[in-house]
Amino acid sequence: MTRLTLLLFSIISTALMGALIIAALVSGHDTLQPILIAAAIGFVAAGPVSWLVARQIF
């Protein structure tokens, strides 16, 4: 299940980071720091999300 989680992490982290970056840009935060914070939050949040998705699949 670990390999499935890592595989899903690469997909889910990209999607979450992109969605949060777009949300930051739409809300008017167009400098570097809010964009990096949004990307970091998406990267960290992708860990538990990918584990939960892998558990549902497995």
N, C-alpha and C positions, 0 to 999 in steps of 0.2 A: 504494500500500500504506500510505502515511502516513495517509490519511483513514480507512482501515479500522482501523488501529492506534488512532487517536484515538477513533473510535467505540466500539471494544471497550474502550478504557481507561475510558470513562465507566461502562460496565456492570461491568467486572471490578473496578475500584477500589471501587465501592460494595459489591460482594459481599465482597471481601477485608476491607475495613474493618469491615463489619458482623460478619463471622465472627470477626475478631480481637477486636472489642469484646465480643462475647458470650463468647468464651473468657476474656477478662480478668474479666468480671463473674462467670462461673461459678467461676473459681478464687479468688474472694474479694477481688479488687482492685476496690473500689467507690468509690474516690476519683477526683478529676478527672485527676490526673497519669497513672496507668496507662491510663486510658481514652484520653487524648490520645496517649500513646505507641503504644498498639495501633492507633489510627486512622492515625497517621503511618507506622507500619511497613506497614500495609496499602496506603496510598497510594503509598509508594515501591516496594513489591514489585509493584504492579499494572503498572508500566511494562514491565519485562522480560516479565512474563506475557502482557500484551496483545500485545507484539511477537511472542512465540512463537506465540500463537494465530493472529494475523494471517498469519504466515508459513505456518502449516499450512493455513489456509483458502485463501490465495492460491496 
